[in-house]
């Protein structure tokens, strides 16, 4: 292998190690998120996006770097979650286009590809903000262009690129004041640096250190479960029919005869199925696998201890219930002219959107941003010529805007950033109007609603001039923290005072979440009646997680 030329095989290994390093660091990257709300954010989204890209790269047998890069771009697009995931996918989409015809890359080719990636990513963002992932990518690419020459050693070249990416990351708080106030670097930029660290380690033939524990099995299963391609396969095509999850509680006497080796055990289980996840600590090992014979898998596990928390689901039955009630008929049935796909978390919110005319409601939101592929699957399910997509979360809008590349239907995004905005937009839907007129009227309608949300802080921080302690209740109005209090009701009252502030305000709608109580709702209604005489109150059981209450004022 030349030290001056990058092959497809080398690039594939770079991608796999970059993805692995990002996976190991994802919790640390999540902790850099400016808002201390309990959601899986930048690290989680970038990790799931990169994992999807790496999965496609693993399927490539060619050593042609253009083909490897194309598979990476395809996988990243399908798995893109959240703004950070979409930007990451766009960086490598531009990279891929630049190297499409190339079998190997010189150092100059690599620099051109990094620059092309930055250009594509900036075009994908409506209002690019400096001090973010985009800035780190741009500064690294500029350094690459400035130093590239074909006599240069690849390791030396990429070391300099990574050094500039790290330096740019350290500068992000100077460009984005909120980062400086909170005392962190940009989380998306940290994610890109982490990927590049994996790239360089691969070029050097080194491993990257695992400086954090693996995410929990539950997180990984819920994030990347077997729903990615359900609408594009037949039930009979499922090779391994049982989603099998269990834990083994280690027993000393069994371990003496069968010492436990996590890597060896993972390799042994891989013969029995796919979608394998194994996470172990000193006391238990957790397993998730799609297997055809779950009994054999559990027999294998019992040599290390006793089985606990067993869950086995027949995926063929699940698949039929999810997509099989009408798949073949739907494939041949005429498409309706217009449909709406929207995102919502909580059974009550789902039912409300359906009652307002939504065709398909994707379960998602703060805790799990649906990927571009998830949204595309829902669009296919909607079976319409034209589809309106309401993301209802600012971190899902960009992923929704990529969907047109994956589906035949004409897709338009109404950029709703909250559930109340989505509901207000749905009330303006007119199935007799053109899709462009609907986009206009629904976009206008969403502007007339104010959104308040009550949640809790997951760590100590200082933001917007406020000292926030872990466990404090926080009221958030359209993205800004407006109330902080140890007492939940006091936080709610402060949030209401800040939310109801216009003479034209007429109605407050309360969506009660999983952590809200009827008693608290009654106190809220009494408070509004006492302090805001002219305001009407509506209450609905949203059953949403994370946010005890979502409030809308119109």
Kinemage of the C-alpha trace (Angstrom):
@kinemage 1
@onewidth
@group {chain A} dominant
@subgroup {mainchain}
@vectorlist {calphas} color= white
{ca unk a 1} P 0.000 0.000 0.000
{ca unk a 2} L 1.303 3.408 -0.970
{ca unk a 3} L 1.614 6.097 1.689
{ca unk a 4} L 0.576 8.621 -0.954
{ca unk a 5} L -2.538 6.950 -2.392
{ca unk a 6} L -5.770 6.000 -0.649
{ca unk a 7} L -7.492 2.802 -1.790
{ca unk a 8} L -11.129 1.806 -1.452
{ca unk a 9} L -10.245 -0.859 1.095
{ca unk a 10} L -8.323 1.663 3.207
{ca unk a 11} L -11.192 4.146 3.053
{ca unk a 12} L -13.685 1.460 4.068
{ca unk a 13} L -11.563 0.657 7.114
{ca unk a 14} L -11.376 4.375 7.953
{ca unk a 15} L -15.172 4.592 7.868
{ca unk a 16} L -15.643 1.538 10.077
{ca unk a 17} L -13.165 2.747 12.689
{ca unk a 18} L -14.596 6.275 12.554
{ca unk a 19} L -18.082 4.872 13.165
{ca unk a 20} L -16.832 2.685 16.005
{ca unk a 21} L -15.063 5.608 17.699
{ca unk a 22} L -18.168 7.796 17.344
{ca unk a 23} L -20.278 5.041 18.890
{ca unk a 24} L -17.935 4.831 21.864
{ca unk a 25} L -18.016 8.610 22.354
{ca unk a 26} L -21.710 9.267 21.678
{ca unk a 27} L -22.732 9.691 25.326
{ca unk a 28} L -19.912 12.167 25.910
{ca unk a 29} L -21.017 14.123 22.825
{ca unk a 30} L -24.625 14.104 24.045
{ca unk a 31} L -23.420 15.672 27.298
{ca unk a 32} L -22.143 18.699 25.344
{ca unk a 33} L -25.653 19.644 24.236
{ca unk a 34} L -26.350 23.168 25.386
{ca unk a 35} L -29.858 22.518 26.725
{ca unk a 36} L -29.806 20.183 29.755
{ca unk a 37} L -33.041 18.460 28.696
{ca unk a 38} L -33.372 14.664 28.890
{ca unk a 39} L -33.165 13.819 25.211
{ca unk a 40} L -30.828 11.751 23.074
{ca unk a 41} L -29.399 14.426 20.862
{ca unk a 42} L -26.307 15.159 18.810
{ca unk a 43} L -24.108 12.215 19.781
{ca unk a 44} L -26.982 9.758 19.459
{ca unk a 45} L -28.135 11.169 16.122
{ca unk a 46} L -24.647 11.281 14.586
{ca unk a 47} L -23.863 7.806 15.881
{ca unk a 48} L -27.011 6.248 14.401
{ca unk a 49} L -26.421 8.086 11.122
{ca unk a 50} L -22.789 6.956 10.893
{ca unk a 51} L -23.714 3.401 11.881
{ca unk a 52} L -26.140 3.278 8.952
{ca unk a 53} L -23.389 4.490 6.613
{ca unk a 54} L -20.881 1.971 7.933
{ca unk a 55} L -23.399 -0.855 7.477
{ca unk a 56} L -23.631 -0.047 3.762
{ca unk a 57} L -19.843 0.177 3.443
{ca unk a 58} L -19.474 -3.296 4.962
{ca unk a 59} L -21.495 -4.717 2.059
{ca unk a 60} L -19.079 -3.382 -0.588
{ca unk a 61} L -16.730 -5.991 -2.064
{ca unk a 62} L -15.078 -3.642 -4.568
{ca unk a 63} L -11.796 -1.820 -3.924
{ca unk a 64} L -13.009 1.116 -6.061
{ca unk a 65} L -13.063 4.121 -3.728
{ca unk a 66} L -15.857 5.790 -5.698
{ca unk a 67} L -18.100 2.794 -5.067
{ca unk a 68} L -17.197 2.683 -1.365
{ca unk a 69} L -17.917 6.407 -0.974
{ca unk a 70} L -21.214 6.055 -2.855
{ca unk a 71} L -22.342 3.280 -0.497
{ca unk a 72} L -21.346 5.401 2.495
{ca unk a 73} L -23.365 8.355 1.169
{ca unk a 74} L -26.388 6.108 0.531
{ca unk a 75} L -26.278 4.614 4.026
{ca unk a 76} L -25.824 8.013 5.677
{ca unk a 77} L -28.792 9.451 3.794
{ca unk a 78} L -31.069 6.558 4.757
{ca unk a 79} L -30.022 6.701 8.397
{ca unk a 80} L -29.750 10.494 8.781
{ca unk a 81} L -31.275 11.605 12.076
{ca unk a 82} L -31.460 15.109 13.442
{ca unk a 83} L -29.770 18.185 12.026
{ca unk a 84} L -26.301 16.928 12.933
{ca unk a 85} L -26.941 13.586 11.211
{ca unk a 86} L -28.263 15.260 8.065
{ca unk a 87} L -25.259 17.614 7.887
{ca unk a 88} L -22.905 14.648 8.346
{ca unk a 89} L -24.682 12.841 5.509
{ca unk a 90} L -24.372 15.899 3.272
{ca unk a 91} L -20.638 16.232 3.973
{ca unk a 92} L -20.059 12.733 2.639
{ca unk a 93} L -22.594 13.134 -0.132
{ca unk a 94} L -20.460 15.934 -1.569
{ca unk a 95} L -17.342 13.879 -0.853
{ca unk a 96} L -18.855 10.957 -2.764
{ca unk a 97} L -19.757 13.052 -5.805
{ca unk a 98} L -16.196 14.356 -5.983
{ca unk a 99} L -14.622 10.873 -6.028
{ca unk a 100} L -17.346 9.065 -8.009
{ca unk a 101} L -15.130 8.094 -10.964
{ca unk a 102} L -11.910 7.529 -9.019
{ca unk a 103} L -10.521 4.121 -8.175
{ca unk a 104} L -7.955 5.512 -5.716
{ca unk a 105} L -7.325 8.985 -4.286
{ca unk a 106} L -4.226 11.122 -4.205
{ca unk a 107} L -3.784 13.583 -1.365
{ca unk a 108} L -5.031 16.366 -3.645
{ca unk a 109} L -8.092 14.279 -4.570
{ca unk a 110} L -8.821 13.800 -0.881
{ca unk a 111} L -8.539 17.535 -0.232
{ca unk a 112} L -10.886 18.270 -3.167
{ca unk a 113} L -13.390 15.745 -1.831
{ca unk a 114} L -13.386 17.294 1.657
{ca unk a 115} L -13.962 20.712 0.093
{ca unk a 116} L -16.801 19.361 -2.075
{ca unk a 117} L -18.415 17.888 1.035
{ca unk a 118} L -18.369 21.256 2.797
{ca unk a 119} L -19.924 23.009 -0.219
{ca unk a 120} L -22.746 20.443 -0.364
{ca unk a 121} L -23.417 20.651 3.382
{ca unk a 122} L -23.561 24.455 3.416
{ca unk a 123} L -26.068 24.401 0.545
{ca unk a 124} L -28.266 21.965 2.474
{ca unk a 125} L -28.618 24.297 5.466
{ca unk a 126} L -31.053 27.180 5.033
{ca unk a 127} L -29.268 29.500 7.478
{ca unk a 128} L -25.760 28.179 8.230
{ca unk a 129} L -24.555 29.064 11.727
{ca unk a 130} L -20.844 29.443 12.368
{ca unk a 131} L -19.371 27.844 15.469
{ca unk a 132} L -20.964 24.511 14.617
{ca unk a 133} L -20.218 21.231 12.851
{ca unk a 134} L -20.217 23.155 9.549
{ca unk a 135} L -17.414 25.455 10.702
{ca unk a 136} L -15.233 22.587 11.902
{ca unk a 137} L -15.709 20.775 8.579
{ca unk a 138} L -14.951 23.964 6.604
{ca unk a 139} L -11.790 24.822 8.544
{ca unk a 140} L -10.487 21.261 8.237
{ca unk a 141} L -11.206 21.244 4.478
{ca unk a 142} L -9.492 24.626 4.012
{ca unk a 143} L -6.411 23.305 5.777
{ca unk a 144} L -6.503 20.240 3.526
{ca unk a 145} L -6.573 22.414 0.380
{ca unk a 146} L -3.781 24.656 1.651
{ca unk a 147} L -1.307 21.869 2.377
{ca unk a 148} L -2.204 19.189 -0.196
{ca unk a 149} L 0.441 17.983 -2.606
{ca unk a 150} L 0.752 14.567 -4.164
{ca unk a 151} L 4.192 13.916 -2.720
{ca unk a 152} L 2.767 14.144 0.772
{ca unk a 153} L 2.393 11.201 3.122
{ca unk a 154} L -1.279 10.413 3.814
{ca unk a 155} L -0.765 10.098 7.557
{ca unk a 156} L 1.068 13.432 7.774
{ca unk a 157} L -1.622 15.062 5.647
{ca unk a 158} L -4.580 13.796 7.658
{ca unk a 159} L -2.789 14.522 10.952
{ca unk a 160} L -2.656 18.181 9.931
{ca unk a 161} L -6.323 18.091 8.851
{ca unk a 162} L -7.370 16.601 12.198
{ca unk a 163} L -5.224 19.112 14.128
{ca unk a 164} L -7.041 21.966 12.382
{ca unk a 165} L -10.424 20.345 13.038
{ca unk a 166} L -9.550 20.161 16.746
{ca unk a 167} L -8.337 23.772 16.754
{ca unk a 168} L -11.541 24.873 15.014
{ca unk a 169} L -13.589 22.955 17.581
{ca unk a 170} L -11.826 24.810 20.399
{ca unk a 171} L -12.730 28.102 18.678
{ca unk a 172} L -16.458 27.336 18.470
{ca unk a 173} L -17.306 29.050 21.801
{ca unk a 174} L -15.841 32.298 20.419
{ca unk a 175} L -18.196 32.123 17.427
{ca unk a 176} L -21.342 30.976 19.231
{ca unk a 177} L -21.915 32.906 22.486
{ca unk a 178} L -24.271 30.319 23.984
{ca unk a 179} L -21.445 27.751 23.912
{ca unk a 180} L -19.185 30.155 25.767
{ca unk a 181} L -21.847 30.839 28.386
{ca unk a 182} L -22.415 27.157 29.045
{ca unk a 183} L -18.692 26.386 28.859
{ca unk a 184} L -18.701 23.693 26.161
{ca unk a 185} L -17.512 23.243 22.592
{ca unk a 186} L -20.027 22.504 19.839
{ca unk a 187} L -21.354 18.952 20.114
{ca unk a 188} L -21.701 18.427 16.346
{ca unk a 189} L -18.157 19.659 15.798
{ca unk a 190} L -16.972 17.243 18.485
{ca unk a 191} L -18.762 14.457 16.640
{ca unk a 192} L -16.941 15.237 13.395
{ca unk a 193} L -13.586 15.440 15.179
{ca unk a 194} L -14.345 12.031 16.690
{ca unk a 195} L -15.016 10.549 13.240
{ca unk a 196} L -11.788 12.082 11.904
{ca unk a 197} L -9.863 10.684 14.886
{ca unk a 198} L -11.074 7.241 13.834
{ca unk a 199} L -10.035 7.938 10.234
{ca unk a 200} L -6.494 8.871 11.268
{ca unk a 201} L -6.144 5.935 13.643
{ca unk a 202} L -7.124 3.624 10.781
{ca unk a 203} L -4.539 5.192 8.463
{ca unk a 204} L -1.920 4.636 11.160
{ca unk a 205} L -3.044 1.061 11.766
{ca unk a 206} L -3.966 1.883 15.359
{ca unk a 207} L -7.024 1.269 17.498
{ca unk a 208} L -8.970 4.086 19.141
{ca unk a 209} L -9.357 4.086 22.944
{ca unk a 210} L -12.742 3.221 24.404
{ca unk a 211} L -13.059 6.041 26.914
{ca unk a 212} L -16.710 5.505 27.800
{ca unk a 213} L -18.964 2.574 28.462
{ca unk a 214} L -21.163 1.298 25.668
{ca unk a 215} L -24.681 2.709 25.446
{ca unk a 216} L -27.215 0.487 27.131
{ca unk a 217} L -28.727 -2.399 25.215
{ca unk a 218} L -32.156 -0.800 25.575
{ca unk a 219} L -30.927 2.416 23.926
{ca unk a 220} L -29.369 0.561 21.028
{ca unk a 221} L -32.335 -1.742 20.477
{ca unk a 222} L -34.907 1.059 20.592
{ca unk a 223} L -32.783 3.218 18.303
{ca unk a 224} L -31.870 0.753 15.577
{ca unk a 225} L -34.534 -1.914 15.877
{ca unk a 226} L -35.896 -3.939 13.024
{ca unk a 227} L -38.045 -1.245 11.442
{ca unk a 228} L -35.645 0.297 8.951
{ca unk a 229} L -36.804 -1.612 5.885
{ca unk a 230} L -40.078 -3.232 6.922
{ca unk a 231} L -42.131 -1.659 4.176
{ca unk a 232} L -39.693 -2.765 1.480
{ca unk a 233} L -39.688 -6.499 2.233
{ca unk a 234} L -42.168 -9.345 2.305
{ca unk a 235} L -42.974 -11.202 5.517
{ca unk a 236} L -41.697 -14.476 4.043
{ca unk a 237} L -38.328 -12.819 3.379
{ca unk a 238} L -37.549 -12.538 7.099
{ca unk a 239} L -34.732 -15.033 7.565
{ca unk a 240} L -34.538 -14.971 11.372
{ca unk a 241} L -38.060 -14.836 12.744
{ca unk a 242} L -37.764 -14.140 16.465
{ca unk a 243} L -36.610 -10.942 18.113
{ca unk a 244} L -34.953 -12.361 21.205
{ca unk a 245} L -33.833 -10.335 24.218
{ca unk a 246} L -32.643 -11.661 27.552
{ca unk a 247} L -30.099 -11.208 30.313
{ca unk a 248} L -27.812 -13.751 31.902
{ca unk a 249} L -27.020 -13.243 35.565
{ca unk a 250} L -23.517 -14.628 36.028
{ca unk a 251} L -23.037 -17.517 38.489
{ca unk a 252} L -19.588 -18.164 39.923
{ca unk a 253} L -19.740 -21.953 39.755
{ca unk a 254} L -20.653 -21.876 36.065
{ca unk a 255} L -17.999 -19.264 35.248
{ca unk a 256} L -15.308 -21.487 36.776
{ca unk a 257} L -16.063 -24.139 34.163
{ca unk a 258} L -16.854 -21.642 31.382
{ca unk a 259} L -14.949 -18.358 31.776
{ca unk a 260} L -16.850 -15.546 30.059
{ca unk a 261} L -15.198 -13.715 27.154
{ca unk a 262} L -17.474 -11.053 25.674
{ca unk a 263} L -15.866 -11.011 22.210
{ca unk a 264} L -15.795 -14.808 21.943
{ca unk a 265} L -19.415 -15.034 23.107
{ca unk a 266} L -20.497 -12.395 20.575
{ca unk a 267} L -18.718 -14.310 17.817
{ca unk a 268} L -20.358 -17.565 18.929
{ca unk a 269} L -23.845 -16.014 18.925
{ca unk a 270} L -23.324 -14.486 15.478
{ca unk a 271} L -23.754 -17.973 13.981
{ca unk a 272} L -27.371 -18.071 15.189
{ca unk a 273} L -28.846 -14.898 13.675
{ca unk a 274} L -28.372 -11.213 12.938
{ca unk a 275} L -28.997 -7.773 14.510
{ca unk a 276} L -26.808 -8.986 17.362
{ca unk a 277} L -26.061 -6.752 20.340
{ca unk a 278} L -24.109 -7.968 23.373
{ca unk a 279} L -23.387 -5.744 26.394
{ca unk a 280} L -21.726 -7.137 29.524
{ca unk a 281} L -20.595 -5.900 32.917
{ca unk a 282} L -19.347 -7.734 35.986
{ca unk a 283} L -22.759 -9.087 36.960
{ca unk a 284} L -24.801 -9.657 33.796
{ca unk a 285} L -24.641 -9.910 30.038
{ca unk a 286} L -27.517 -8.470 27.993
{ca unk a 287} L -28.281 -9.949 24.577
{ca unk a 288} L -30.456 -8.858 21.658
{ca unk a 289} L -30.529 -11.062 18.552
{ca unk a 290} L -32.874 -11.905 15.693
{ca unk a 291} L -32.730 -15.711 15.658
{ca unk a 292} L -34.667 -18.538 14.041
{ca unk a 293} L -34.219 -20.818 17.084
{ca unk a 294} L -34.176 -18.671 20.252
{ca unk a 295} L -34.099 -21.741 22.460
{ca unk a 296} L -30.676 -22.709 21.110
{ca unk a 297} L -29.382 -19.196 21.783
{ca unk a 298} L -30.582 -19.302 25.384
{ca unk a 299} L -29.220 -22.817 25.936
{ca unk a 300} L -25.851 -21.451 24.907
{ca unk a 301} L -26.187 -18.598 27.396
{ca unk a 302} L -27.055 -20.777 30.361
{ca unk a 303} L -23.517 -22.101 30.663
{ca unk a 304} L -22.610 -18.712 32.183
{ca unk a 305} L -25.495 -18.279 34.617
{ca unk a 306} L -29.267 -18.004 34.945
{ca unk a 307} L -31.636 -16.401 32.439
{ca unk a 308} L -33.635 -13.328 33.465
{ca unk a 309} L -35.774 -10.686 31.698
{ca unk a 310} L -36.595 -12.866 28.692
{ca unk a 311} L -38.585 -11.310 25.830
{ca unk a 312} L -39.236 -13.128 22.540
{ca unk a 313} L -41.378 -11.662 19.757
{ca unk a 314} L -42.397 -13.286 16.491
{ca unk a 315} L -41.255 -10.761 13.894
{ca unk a 316} L -43.168 -12.380 11.083
{ca unk a 317} L -46.391 -11.771 13.012
{ca unk a 318} L -45.235 -8.247 13.903
{ca unk a 319} L -44.315 -7.501 10.299
{ca unk a 320} L -47.701 -8.659 9.083
{ca unk a 321} L -49.448 -6.444 11.631
{ca unk a 322} L -47.277 -3.425 10.804
{ca unk a 323} L -47.264 -3.542 7.026
{ca unk a 324} L -49.089 -6.712 6.085
{ca unk a 325} L -52.682 -5.700 6.575
{ca unk a 326} L -52.658 -4.044 3.186
{ca unk a 327} L -49.187 -4.237 1.624
{ca unk a 328} L -49.938 -6.185 -1.551
{ca unk a 329} L -53.294 -4.538 -2.052
{ca unk a 330} L -51.766 -1.146 -1.372
{ca unk a 331} L -48.970 -1.706 -3.868
{ca unk a 332} L -51.594 -2.224 -6.565
{ca unk a 333} L -54.229 0.193 -5.285
{ca unk a 334} L -54.532 3.681 -6.786
{ca unk a 335} L -52.757 6.414 -4.875
{ca unk a 336} L -54.840 9.084 -3.201
{ca unk a 337} L -54.123 12.647 -4.396
{ca unk a 338} L -52.842 14.103 -1.092
{ca unk a 339} L -51.806 12.729 2.298
{ca unk a 340} L -50.202 14.030 5.482
{ca unk a 341} L -47.370 12.384 7.410
{ca unk a 342} L -46.632 13.854 10.806
{ca unk a 343} L -44.409 13.094 13.803
{ca unk a 344} L -45.668 12.749 17.372
{ca unk a 345} L -44.725 10.975 20.586
{ca unk a 346} L -47.452 9.706 22.893
{ca unk a 347} L -50.631 7.750 22.123
{ca unk a 348} L -52.882 10.702 22.887
{ca unk a 349} L -50.975 13.019 20.551
{ca unk a 350} L -51.000 10.331 17.852
{ca unk a 351} L -54.776 10.001 18.104
{ca unk a 352} L -55.248 13.785 18.010
{ca unk a 353} L -53.235 14.072 14.785
{ca unk a 354} L -55.220 11.222 13.256
{ca unk a 355} L -58.488 12.899 14.218
{ca unk a 356} L -57.258 16.081 12.481
{ca unk a 357} L -56.676 14.166 9.242
{ca unk a 358} L -53.102 12.851 9.413
{ca unk a 359} L -52.663 9.734 7.252
{ca unk a 360} L -49.603 8.338 9.050
{ca unk a 361} L -48.184 9.397 12.435
{ca unk a 362} L -44.540 8.474 13.035
{ca unk a 363} L -43.686 7.874 16.670
{ca unk a 364} L -40.769 10.156 17.433
{ca unk a 365} L -39.673 13.511 18.746
{ca unk a 366} L -37.149 14.658 21.300
{ca unk a 367} L -36.112 11.256 22.593
{ca unk a 368} L -35.736 9.648 19.202
{ca unk a 369} L -35.549 11.621 16.006
{ca unk a 370} L -36.858 9.494 13.126
{ca unk a 371} L -34.361 8.990 10.319
{ca unk a 372} L -34.839 10.089 6.745
{ca unk a 373} L -35.562 6.420 5.955
{ca unk a 374} L -38.203 6.232 8.702
{ca unk a 375} L -39.984 9.252 7.225
{ca unk a 376} L -39.644 7.823 3.696
{ca unk a 377} L -41.215 4.568 4.893
{ca unk a 378} L -44.160 6.517 6.313
{ca unk a 379} L -44.532 8.424 3.029
{ca unk a 380} L -44.676 5.108 1.150
{ca unk a 381} L -47.303 3.891 3.625
{ca unk a 382} L -49.406 6.995 2.978
{ca unk a 383} L -49.780 5.817 -0.656
{ca unk a 384} L -50.398 9.249 -2.182
{ca unk a 385} L -49.252 11.192 -5.233
{ca unk a 386} L -48.331 14.157 -3.055
{ca unk a 387} L -47.471 14.124 0.635
{ca unk a 388} L -47.203 16.891 3.219
{ca unk a 389} L -44.728 16.143 6.042
{ca unk a 390} L -45.008 17.903 9.418
{ca unk a 391} L -41.849 17.222 11.517
{ca unk a 392} L -43.080 19.020 14.695
{ca unk a 393} L -39.507 19.308 15.936
{ca unk a 394} L -36.721 21.607 14.744
{ca unk a 395} L -34.275 18.692 14.809
{ca unk a 396} L -36.357 16.643 12.351
{ca unk a 397} L -36.988 19.293 9.677
{ca unk a 398} L -33.730 18.690 7.773
{ca unk a 399} L -34.163 14.915 7.763
{ca unk a 400} L -37.671 15.394 6.358
{ca unk a 401} L -36.334 17.641 3.606
{ca unk a 402} L -34.135 14.786 2.291
{ca unk a 403} L -37.052 12.388 1.784
{ca unk a 404} L -37.769 13.357 -1.850
{ca unk a 405} L -34.565 11.542 -2.823
{ca unk a 406} L -35.876 8.214 -1.516
{ca unk a 407} L -39.513 8.127 -2.655
{ca unk a 408} L -41.612 8.433 -5.802
{ca unk a 409} L -44.262 10.672 -4.229
{ca unk a 410} L -43.891 14.438 -4.389
{ca unk a 411} L -43.061 15.500 -0.822
{ca unk a 412} L -43.423 18.991 0.663
{ca unk a 413} L -42.336 19.837 4.215
{ca unk a 414} L -44.325 22.235 6.390
{ca unk a 415} L -41.525 23.211 8.839
{ca unk a 416} L -43.451 22.805 12.107
{ca unk a 417} L -41.132 22.800 15.109
{ca unk a 418} L -43.547 21.852 17.910
{ca unk a 419} L -46.591 19.630 18.344
{ca unk a 420} L -48.919 22.645 18.840
{ca unk a 421} L -47.583 24.169 15.612
{ca unk a 422} L -48.317 20.865 13.882
{ca unk a 423} L -51.866 20.771 15.206
{ca unk a 424} L -52.494 24.382 14.214
{ca unk a 425} L -51.181 23.593 10.730
{ca unk a 426} L -53.448 20.528 10.472
{ca unk a 427} L -56.499 22.709 11.189
{ca unk a 428} L -55.601 24.736 8.077
{ca unk a 429} L -55.398 21.634 5.839
{ca unk a 430} L -57.698 21.747 2.806
{ca unk a 431} L -57.729 18.519 0.800
{ca unk a 432} L -59.388 20.330 -2.117
{ca unk a 433} L -56.582 22.922 -2.414
{ca unk a 434} L -53.263 22.475 -4.233
{ca unk a 435} L -50.277 21.240 -2.262
{ca unk a 436} L -48.516 24.602 -2.686
{ca unk a 437} L -51.556 26.458 -1.310
{ca unk a 438} L -51.678 24.038 1.622
{ca unk a 439} L -48.005 24.588 2.398
{ca unk a 440} L -48.611 28.344 2.417
{ca unk a 441} L -51.775 28.288 4.550
{ca unk a 442} L -50.434 25.673 6.982
{ca unk a 443} L -47.141 27.555 7.370
{ca unk a 444} L -49.065 30.741 8.125
{ca unk a 445} L -51.326 28.985 10.637
{ca unk a 446} L -48.408 27.598 12.628
{ca unk a 447} L -47.074 31.128 13.166
{ca unk a 448} L -50.109 32.051 15.288
{ca unk a 449} L -49.473 29.573 18.089
{ca unk a 450} L -47.050 29.919 21.011
{ca unk a 451} L -45.613 26.731 22.543
{ca unk a 452} L -44.558 26.118 26.132
{ca unk a 453} L -43.062 22.876 27.419
{ca unk a 454} L -42.270 21.704 30.938
{ca unk a 455} L -39.432 19.257 31.515
{ca unk a 456} L -36.542 18.777 33.945
{ca unk a 457} L -32.779 19.369 33.874
{ca unk a 458} L -30.492 16.361 33.567
{ca unk a 459} L -27.340 18.215 34.682
{ca unk a 460} L -26.115 21.443 36.267
{ca unk a 461} L -25.500 24.284 33.839
{ca unk a 462} L -25.754 28.019 33.310
{ca unk a 463} L -27.644 29.318 30.292
{ca unk a 464} L -29.481 32.520 29.375
{ca unk a 465} L -28.085 33.994 32.579
{ca unk a 466} L -29.799 31.335 34.690
{ca unk a 467} L -28.208 28.903 37.121
{ca unk a 468} L -29.846 25.525 36.542
{ca unk a 469} L -29.327 22.540 38.814
{ca unk a 470} L -29.899 18.917 37.969
{ca unk a 471} L -33.502 17.992 38.739
{ca unk a 472} L -34.834 21.545 38.435
{ca unk a 473} L -38.067 21.899 36.492
{ca unk a 474} L -37.707 24.040 33.382
{ca unk a 475} L -40.289 25.875 31.321
{ca unk a 476} L -39.280 26.341 27.690
{ca unk a 477} L -41.031 28.753 25.307
{ca unk a 478} L -40.294 28.282 21.598
{ca unk a 479} L -36.779 27.051 22.315
{ca unk a 480} L -35.777 29.458 25.119
{ca unk a 481} L -35.747 28.650 28.833
{ca unk a 482} L -38.237 30.972 30.537
{ca unk a 483} L -38.787 29.345 33.930
{ca unk a 484} L -36.609 27.394 36.362
{ca unk a 485} L -37.752 26.174 39.769
{ca unk a 486} L -37.251 23.281 42.164
{ca unk a 487} L -41.023 23.230 42.664
{ca unk a 488} L -42.905 21.814 39.692
{ca unk a 489} L -46.076 23.879 40.099
{ca unk a 490} L -44.136 27.093 40.627
{ca unk a 491} L -42.258 26.389 37.376
{ca unk a 492} L -45.596 25.788 35.619
{ca unk a 493} L -47.091 29.045 36.948
{ca unk a 494} L -44.016 31.020 35.868
{ca unk a 495} L -44.219 29.390 32.436
{ca unk a 496} L -47.916 30.340 32.137
{ca unk a 497} L -47.176 33.952 33.132
{ca unk a 498} L -44.553 34.232 30.408
{ca unk a 499} L -46.648 32.414 27.810
{ca unk a 500} L -49.933 34.309 28.229
{ca unk a 501} L -48.727 37.825 27.517
{ca unk a 502} L -50.822 39.250 24.703
{ca unk a 503} L -54.260 40.882 24.785
{ca unk a 504} L -55.256 38.776 21.799
{ca unk a 505} L -54.512 35.472 23.570
{ca unk a 506} L -57.791 33.574 23.847
{ca unk a 507} L -57.220 29.886 24.504
{ca unk a 508} L -54.685 27.704 26.331
{ca unk a 509} L -54.479 24.042 25.374
{ca unk a 510} L -52.812 21.698 27.874
{ca unk a 511} L -51.380 18.388 26.631
{ca unk a 512} L -50.849 16.255 29.736
{ca unk a 513} L -47.807 13.984 29.482
{ca unk a 514} L -46.897 10.697 31.148
{ca unk a 515} L -45.403 12.534 34.134
{ca unk a 516} L -48.297 14.975 34.537
{ca unk a 517} L -51.123 14.413 37.049
{ca unk a 518} L -54.814 15.274 37.107
{ca unk a 519} L -54.232 17.192 40.346
{ca unk a 520} L -51.570 19.381 38.688
{ca unk a 521} L -53.878 20.015 35.736
{ca unk a 522} L -56.627 21.119 38.138
{ca unk a 523} L -54.203 23.546 39.829
{ca unk a 524} L -53.203 24.909 36.423
{ca unk a 525} L -56.840 25.463 35.448
{ca unk a 526} L -57.511 27.242 38.760
{ca unk a 527} L -54.423 29.431 38.310
{ca unk a 528} L -55.432 30.446 34.779
{ca unk a 529} L -59.018 31.187 35.899
{ca unk a 530} L -57.727 33.340 38.774
{ca unk a 531} L -55.058 35.292 36.852
{ca unk a 532} L -56.349 35.334 33.260
{ca unk a 533} L -60.120 35.722 33.394
{ca unk a 534} L -60.773 35.859 29.644
{ca unk a 535} L -58.732 32.782 28.745
{ca unk a 536} L -60.427 29.485 27.857
{ca unk a 537} L -58.710 26.213 28.763
{ca unk a 538} L -58.745 22.893 26.910
{ca unk a 539} L -57.094 19.769 28.339
{ca unk a 540} L -56.076 16.637 26.421
{ca unk a 541} L -54.200 13.505 27.514
{ca unk a 542} L -51.187 13.612 25.201
{ca unk a 543} L -49.339 10.842 27.094
{ca unk a 544} L -46.032 12.195 25.749
{ca unk a 545} L -42.764 11.268 27.508
{ca unk a 546} L -40.059 13.756 28.651
{ca unk a 547} L -42.420 16.753 28.788
{ca unk a 548} L -44.934 16.648 31.666
{ca unk a 549} L -46.908 19.328 29.855
{ca unk a 550} L -46.969 20.838 26.405
{ca unk a 551} L -48.916 24.097 26.346
{ca unk a 552} L -50.162 26.077 23.382
{ca unk a 553} L -51.538 29.603 23.441
{ca unk a 554} L -53.531 31.071 20.565
